[in-house]
Amino acid sequence: MGKWEYIVMSFDFAERWRPKKQEEEIRKFQERLNTLGAEGWEMIAYEAVPMTGAFTGNVRGHAYLLFLKRQKP
């Protein structure tokens, strides 16, 4: 039976970012995921968590938690 190792990553996405900023952040995140994939990591699940303002309680974006695994050598 194989053994696995796991990591949890987060990616914050503010909804009030300009479209150019959103594009850039997503591109950088995709690069990071591709690097992890090349290292053998596979995303097995993710969870979107609303980010709320401290004073208003309004949702200002989401934090995405990503769960990845790879087989140990």
Backbone as XML, in Angstrom:
<?xml version="1.0"?>
<chain id="A" units="angstrom">
  <residue number="1" name="MET">
    <atom name="N" x="0.858" y="-1.182" z="0.000"/>
    <atom name="CA" x="0.000" y="0.000" z="0.000"/>
    <atom name="C" x="0.901" y="1.240" z="0.000"/>
  </residue>
  <residue number="2" name="GLY">
    <atom name="N" x="0.613" y="2.195" z="-0.881"/>
    <atom name="CA" x="1.407" y="3.411" z="-0.969"/>
    <atom name="C" x="1.176" y="4.350" z="0.208"/>
  </residue>
  <residue number="3" name="LYS">
    <atom name="N" x="2.163" y="5.185" z="0.449"/>
    <atom name="CA" x="2.041" y="6.213" z="1.491"/>
    <atom name="C" x="1.969" y="7.564" z="0.807"/>
  </residue>
  <residue number="4" name="TRP">
    <atom name="N" x="1.231" y="8.484" z="1.428"/>
    <atom name="CA" x="0.970" y="9.781" z="0.831"/>
    <atom name="C" x="1.445" y="10.902" z="1.748"/>
  </residue>
  <residue number="5" name="GLU">
    <atom name="N" x="1.773" y="12.021" z="1.153"/>
    <atom name="CA" x="1.999" y="13.248" z="1.919"/>
    <atom name="C" x="1.032" y="14.298" z="1.379"/>
  </residue>
  <residue number="6" name="TYR">
    <atom name="N" x="0.682" y="15.243" z="2.242"/>
    <atom name="CA" x="-0.345" y="16.220" z="1.912"/>
    <atom name="C" x="0.146" y="17.629" z="2.224"/>
  </residue>
  <residue number="7" name="ILE">
    <atom name="N" x="-0.386" y="18.600" z="1.466"/>
    <atom name="CA" x="-0.187" y="20.011" z="1.792"/>
    <atom name="C" x="-1.518" y="20.734" z="1.628"/>
  </residue>
  <residue number="8" name="VAL">
    <atom name="N" x="-1.665" y="21.826" z="2.344"/>
    <atom name="CA" x="-2.826" y="22.700" z="2.211"/>
    <atom name="C" x="-2.299" y="24.070" z="1.819"/>
  </residue>
  <residue number="9" name="MET">
    <atom name="N" x="-2.850" y="24.647" z="0.764"/>
    <atom name="CA" x="-2.458" y="25.978" z="0.298"/>
    <atom name="C" x="-3.667" y="26.892" z="0.358"/>
  </residue>
  <residue number="10" name="SER">
    <atom name="N" x="-3.407" y="28.191" z="0.383"/>
    <atom name="CA" x="-4.522" y="29.132" z="0.306"/>
    <atom name="C" x="-4.248" y="30.154" z="-0.788"/>
  </residue>
  <residue number="11" name="PHE">
    <atom name="N" x="-5.318" y="30.628" z="-1.382"/>
    <atom name="CA" x="-5.278" y="31.651" z="-2.412"/>
    <atom name="C" x="-6.405" y="32.621" z="-2.104"/>
  </residue>
  <residue number="12" name="ASP">
    <atom name="N" x="-6.063" y="33.883" z="-1.864"/>
    <atom name="CA" x="-7.066" y="34.912" z="-1.573"/>
    <atom name="C" x="-7.411" y="35.647" z="-2.858"/>
  </residue>
  <residue number="13" name="PHE">
    <atom name="N" x="-8.689" y="35.866" z="-3.066"/>
    <atom name="CA" x="-9.152" y="36.557" z="-4.259"/>
    <atom name="C" x="-10.128" y="37.645" z="-3.839"/>
  </residue>
  <residue number="14" name="ALA">
    <atom name="N" x="-9.671" y="38.894" z="-3.858"/>
    <atom name="CA" x="-10.526" y="40.022" z="-3.467"/>
    <atom name="C" x="-11.390" y="40.428" z="-4.655"/>
  </residue>
  <residue number="15" name="GLU">
    <atom name="N" x="-12.669" y="40.547" z="-4.436"/>
    <atom name="CA" x="-13.590" y="40.849" z="-5.521"/>
    <atom name="C" x="-13.503" y="42.301" z="-5.971"/>
  </residue>
  <residue number="16" name="ARG">
    <atom name="N" x="-12.882" y="43.151" z="-5.190"/>
    <atom name="CA" x="-12.810" y="44.557" z="-5.581"/>
    <atom name="C" x="-11.527" y="44.881" z="-6.361"/>
  </residue>
  <residue number="17" name="TRP">
    <atom name="N" x="-10.686" y="43.869" z="-6.605"/>
    <atom name="CA" x="-9.493" y="44.094" z="-7.408"/>
    <atom name="C" x="-9.885" y="44.519" z="-8.817"/>
  </residue>
  <residue number="18" name="ARG">
    <atom name="N" x="-9.053" y="45.320" z="-9.416"/>
    <atom name="CA" x="-9.260" y="45.676" z="-10.819"/>
    <atom name="C" x="-9.142" y="44.411" z="-11.672"/>
  </residue>
  <residue number="19" name="PRO">
    <atom name="N" x="-9.798" y="44.376" z="-12.813"/>
    <atom name="CA" x="-9.718" y="43.175" z="-13.663"/>
    <atom name="C" x="-8.275" y="42.795" z="-14.011"/>
  </residue>
  <residue number="20" name="LYS">
    <atom name="N" x="-7.412" y="43.784" z="-14.253"/>
    <atom name="CA" x="-6.013" y="43.486" z="-14.586"/>
    <atom name="C" x="-5.313" y="42.818" z="-13.408"/>
  </residue>
  <residue number="21" name="LYS">
    <atom name="N" x="-5.580" y="43.282" z="-12.196"/>
    <atom name="CA" x="-4.992" y="42.691" z="-10.983"/>
    <atom name="C" x="-5.509" y="41.262" z="-10.796"/>
  </residue>
  <residue number="22" name="GLN">
    <atom name="N" x="-6.805" y="41.053" z="-11.020"/>
    <atom name="CA" x="-7.384" y="39.721" z="-10.907"/>
    <atom name="C" x="-6.702" y="38.763" z="-11.884"/>
  </residue>
  <residue number="23" name="GLU">
    <atom name="N" x="-6.545" y="39.201" z="-13.134"/>
    <atom name="CA" x="-5.889" y="38.383" z="-14.153"/>
    <atom name="C" x="-4.476" y="37.997" z="-13.739"/>
  </residue>
  <residue number="24" name="GLU">
    <atom name="N" x="-3.716" y="38.975" z="-13.242"/>
    <atom name="CA" x="-2.333" y="38.750" z="-12.846"/>
    <atom name="C" x="-2.249" y="37.759" z="-11.686"/>
  </residue>
  <residue number="25" name="GLU">
    <atom name="N" x="-3.108" y="37.929" z="-10.683"/>
    <atom name="CA" x="-3.088" y="37.026" z="-9.528"/>
    <atom name="C" x="-3.466" y="35.601" z="-9.926"/>
  </residue>
  <residue number="26" name="ILE">
    <atom name="N" x="-4.439" y="35.457" z="-10.795"/>
    <atom name="CA" x="-4.836" y="34.128" z="-11.258"/>
    <atom name="C" x="-3.711" y="33.502" z="-12.071"/>
  </residue>
  <residue number="27" name="ARG">
    <atom name="N" x="-3.049" y="34.271" z="-12.922"/>
    <atom name="CA" x="-1.933" y="33.762" z="-13.717"/>
    <atom name="C" x="-0.809" y="33.260" z="-12.803"/>
  </residue>
  <residue number="28" name="LYS">
    <atom name="N" x="-0.465" y="34.066" z="-11.778"/>
    <atom name="CA" x="0.588" y="33.660" z="-10.841"/>
    <atom name="C" x="0.193" y="32.387" z="-10.094"/>
  </residue>
  <residue number="29" name="PHE">
    <atom name="N" x="-1.070" y="32.290" z="-9.721"/>
    <atom name="CA" x="-1.536" y="31.108" z="-9.008"/>
    <atom name="C" x="-1.491" y="29.879" z="-9.908"/>
  </residue>
  <residue number="30" name="GLN">
    <atom name="N" x="-1.874" y="30.029" z="-11.180"/>
    <atom name="CA" x="-1.797" y="28.919" z="-12.122"/>
    <atom name="C" x="-0.357" y="28.444" z="-12.285"/>
  </residue>
  <residue number="31" name="GLU">
    <atom name="N" x="0.577" y="29.388" z="-12.350"/>
    <atom name="CA" x="1.984" y="29.018" z="-12.449"/>
    <atom name="C" x="2.409" y="28.198" z="-11.226"/>
  </residue>
  <residue number="32" name="ARG">
    <atom name="N" x="1.969" y="28.627" z="-10.061"/>
    <atom name="CA" x="2.304" y="27.905" z="-8.823"/>
    <atom name="C" x="1.726" y="26.491" z="-8.851"/>
  </residue>
  <residue number="33" name="LEU">
    <atom name="N" x="0.464" y="26.364" z="-9.283"/>
    <atom name="CA" x="-0.154" y="25.042" z="-9.365"/>
    <atom name="C" x="0.559" y="24.155" z="-10.375"/>
  </residue>
  <residue number="34" name="ASN">
    <atom name="N" x="0.953" y="24.716" z="-11.517"/>
    <atom name="CA" x="1.676" y="23.942" z="-12.521"/>
    <atom name="C" x="3.028" y="23.467" z="-11.994"/>
  </residue>
  <residue number="35" name="THR">
    <atom name="N" x="3.697" y="24.311" z="-11.217"/>
    <atom name="CA" x="4.965" y="23.909" z="-10.600"/>
    <atom name="C" x="4.742" y="22.741" z="-9.648"/>
  </residue>
  <residue number="36" name="LEU">
    <atom name="N" x="3.708" y="22.855" z="-8.823"/>
    <atom name="CA" x="3.393" y="21.763" z="-7.890"/>
    <atom name="C" x="3.039" y="20.481" z="-8.644"/>
  </residue>
  <residue number="37" name="GLY">
    <atom name="N" x="2.275" y="20.614" z="-9.730"/>
    <atom name="CA" x="1.921" y="19.442" z="-10.540"/>
    <atom name="C" x="3.157" y="18.766" z="-11.106"/>
  </residue>
  <residue number="38" name="ALA">
    <atom name="N" x="4.121" y="19.576" z="-11.555"/>
    <atom name="CA" x="5.371" y="19.028" z="-12.087"/>
    <atom name="C" x="6.165" y="18.297" z="-10.998"/>
  </residue>
  <residue number="39" name="GLU">
    <atom name="N" x="5.942" y="18.682" z="-9.745"/>
    <atom name="CA" x="6.620" y="18.031" z="-8.614"/>
    <atom name="C" x="5.840" y="16.812" z="-8.106"/>
  </residue>
  <residue number="40" name="GLY">
    <atom name="N" x="4.741" y="16.475" z="-8.784"/>
    <atom name="CA" x="3.979" y="15.284" z="-8.424"/>
    <atom name="C" x="2.766" y="15.528" z="-7.550"/>
  </residue>
  <residue number="41" name="TRP">
    <atom name="N" x="2.473" y="16.796" z="-7.208"/>
    <atom name="CA" x="1.317" y="17.094" z="-6.360"/>
    <atom name="C" x="0.040" y="17.076" z="-7.194"/>
  </residue>
  <residue number="42" name="GLU">
    <atom name="N" x="-1.024" y="16.527" z="-6.613"/>
    <atom name="CA" x="-2.334" y="16.475" z="-7.253"/>
    <atom name="C" x="-3.355" y="17.135" z="-6.322"/>
  </residue>
  <residue number="43" name="MET">
    <atom name="N" x="-4.146" y="18.076" z="-6.867"/>
    <atom name="CA" x="-5.186" y="18.702" z="-6.053"/>
    <atom name="C" x="-6.325" y="17.700" z="-5.893"/>
  </residue>
  <residue number="44" name="ILE">
    <atom name="N" x="-6.705" y="17.449" z="-4.646"/>
    <atom name="CA" x="-7.758" y="16.463" z="-4.386"/>
    <atom name="C" x="-9.054" y="17.119" z="-3.934"/>
  </residue>
  <residue number="45" name="ALA">
    <atom name="N" x="-8.985" y="18.368" z="-3.482"/>
    <atom name="CA" x="-10.198" y="19.075" z="-3.046"/>
    <atom name="C" x="-9.870" y="20.545" z="-2.852"/>
  </residue>
  <residue number="46" name="TYR">
    <atom name="N" x="-10.914" y="21.369" z="-2.812"/>
    <atom name="CA" x="-10.743" y="22.769" z="-2.450"/>
    <atom name="C" x="-11.985" y="23.238" z="-1.708"/>
  </residue>
  <residue number="47" name="GLU">
    <atom name="N" x="-11.831" y="24.321" z="-0.980"/>
    <atom name="CA" x="-12.932" y="24.903" z="-0.200"/>
    <atom name="C" x="-12.863" y="26.416" z="-0.346"/>
  </residue>
  <residue number="48" name="ALA">
    <atom name="N" x="-13.965" y="27.047" z="-0.714"/>
    <atom name="CA" x="-14.044" y="28.505" z="-0.799"/>
    <atom name="C" x="-14.568" y="29.043" z="0.531"/>
  </residue>
  <residue number="49" name="VAL">
    <atom name="N" x="-13.813" y="29.952" z="1.139"/>
    <atom name="CA" x="-14.183" y="30.530" z="2.429"/>
    <atom name="C" x="-14.378" y="32.033" z="2.237"/>
  </residue>
  <residue number="50" name="PRO">
    <atom name="N" x="-15.564" y="32.571" z="2.527"/>
    <atom name="CA" x="-15.770" y="34.009" z="2.348"/>
    <atom name="C" x="-14.866" y="34.826" z="3.271"/>
  </residue>
  <residue number="51" name="MET">
    <atom name="N" x="-14.304" y="35.907" z="2.740"/>
    <atom name="CA" x="-13.538" y="36.868" z="3.541"/>
    <atom name="C" x="-14.470" y="38.047" z="3.797"/>
  </residue>
  <residue number="52" name="THR">
    <atom name="N" x="-14.659" y="38.377" z="5.063"/>
    <atom name="CA" x="-15.568" y="39.468" z="5.406"/>
    <atom name="C" x="-14.799" y="40.638" z="6.010"/>
  </residue>
  <residue number="53" name="GLY">
    <atom name="N" x="-15.357" y="41.826" z="5.818"/>
    <atom name="CA" x="-14.760" y="43.014" z="6.412"/>
    <atom name="C" x="-14.904" y="42.996" z="7.925"/>
  </residue>
  <residue number="54" name="ALA">
    <atom name="N" x="-13.916" y="43.521" z="8.629"/>
    <atom name="CA" x="-13.922" y="43.495" z="10.093"/>
    <atom name="C" x="-15.060" y="44.324" z="10.678"/>
  </residue>
  <residue number="55" name="PHE">
    <atom name="N" x="-15.367" y="45.446" z="10.059"/>
    <atom name="CA" x="-16.381" y="46.335" z="10.617"/>
    <atom name="C" x="-17.761" y="46.113" z="10.017"/>
  </residue>
  <residue number="56" name="THR">
    <atom name="N" x="-17.815" y="45.868" z="8.710"/>
    <atom name="CA" x="-19.115" y="45.769" z="8.048"/>
    <atom name="C" x="-19.672" y="44.354" z="8.011"/>
  </residue>
  <residue number="57" name="GLY">
    <atom name="N" x="-18.782" y="43.375" z="8.007"/>
    <atom name="CA" x="-19.230" y="41.995" z="7.861"/>
    <atom name="C" x="-19.556" y="41.636" z="6.425"/>
  </residue>
  <residue number="58" name="ASN">
    <atom name="N" x="-19.374" y="42.577" z="5.486"/>
    <atom name="CA" x="-19.658" y="42.320" z="4.074"/>
    <atom name="C" x="-18.581" y="41.408" z="3.479"/>
  </residue>
  <residue number="59" name="VAL">
    <atom name="N" x="-18.993" y="40.549" z="2.572"/>
    <atom name="CA" x="-18.036" y="39.688" z="1.882"/>
    <atom name="C" x="-17.235" y="40.558" z="0.923"/>
  </residue>
  <residue number="60" name="ARG">
    <atom name="N" x="-15.899" y="40.487" z="1.074"/>
    <atom name="CA" x="-15.034" y="41.290" z="0.207"/>
    <atom name="C" x="-14.194" y="40.435" z="-0.727"/>
  </residue>
  <residue number="61" name="GLY">
    <atom name="N" x="-14.408" y="39.149" z="-0.687"/>
    <atom name="CA" x="-13.692" y="38.209" z="-1.536"/>
    <atom name="C" x="-13.747" y="36.825" z="-0.933"/>
  </residue>
  <residue number="62" name="HIS">
    <atom name="N" x="-12.939" y="35.951" z="-1.469"/>
    <atom name="CA" x="-12.907" y="34.576" z="-0.972"/>
    <atom name="C" x="-11.468" y="34.100" z="-0.818"/>
  </residue>
  <residue number="63" name="ALA">
    <atom name="N" x="-11.257" y="33.280" z="0.166"/>
    <atom name="CA" x="-9.995" y="32.559" z="0.318"/>
    <atom name="C" x="-10.291" y="31.127" z="-0.117"/>
  </residue>
  <residue number="64" name="TYR">
    <atom name="N" x="-9.451" y="30.616" z="-0.964"/>
    <atom name="CA" x="-9.613" y="29.249" z="-1.433"/>
    <atom name="C" x="-8.548" y="28.385" z="-0.775"/>
  </residue>
  <residue number="65" name="LEU">
    <atom name="N" x="-8.985" y="27.374" z="-0.070"/>
    <atom name="CA" x="-8.067" y="26.406" z="0.523"/>
    <atom name="C" x="-7.992" y="25.215" z="-0.425"/>
  </residue>
  <residue number="66" name="LEU">
    <atom name="N" x="-6.783" y="24.874" z="-0.815"/>
    <atom name="CA" x="-6.572" y="23.757" z="-1.722"/>
    <atom name="C" x="-5.852" y="22.644" z="-0.988"/>
  </residue>
  <residue number="67" name="PHE">
    <atom name="N" x="-6.316" y="21.444" z="-1.183"/>
    <atom name="CA" x="-5.746" y="20.266" z="-0.551"/>
    <atom name="C" x="-5.081" y="19.432" z="-1.639"/>
  </residue>
  <residue number="68" name="LEU">
    <atom name="N" x="-3.785" y="19.182" z="-1.465"/>
    <atom name="CA" x="-3.014" y="18.451" z="-2.467"/>
    <atom name="C" x="-2.332" y="17.253" z="-1.838"/>
  </residue>
  <residue number="69" name="LYS">
    <atom name="N" x="-2.077" y="16.231" z="-2.660"/>
    <atom name="CA" x="-1.369" y="15.051" z="-2.169"/>
    <atom name="C" x="-0.395" y="14.569" z="-3.244"/>
  </residue>
  <residue number="70" name="ARG">
    <atom name="N" x="0.604" y="13.820" z="-2.801"/>
    <atom name="CA" x="1.501" y="13.110" z="-3.700"/>
    <atom name="C" x="2.001" y="11.874" z="-2.985"/>
  </residue>
  <residue number="71" name="GLN">
    <atom name="N" x="2.333" y="10.878" z="-3.775"/>
    <atom name="CA" x="2.812" y="9.635" z="-3.193"/>
    <atom name="C" x="4.252" y="9.811" z="-2.725"/>
  </residue>
  <residue number="72" name="LYS">
    <atom name="N" x="4.519" y="9.279" z="-1.538"/>
    <atom name="CA" x="5.893" y="9.313" z="-1.006"/>
    <atom name="C" x="6.729" y="8.294" z="-1.783"/>
  </residue>
  <residue number="73" name="PRO">
    <atom name="N" x="7.990" y="8.635" z="-2.002"/>
    <atom name="CA" x="8.874" y="7.686" z="-2.703"/>
    <atom name="C" x="9.156" y="6.442" z="-1.868"/>
  </residue>
</chain>
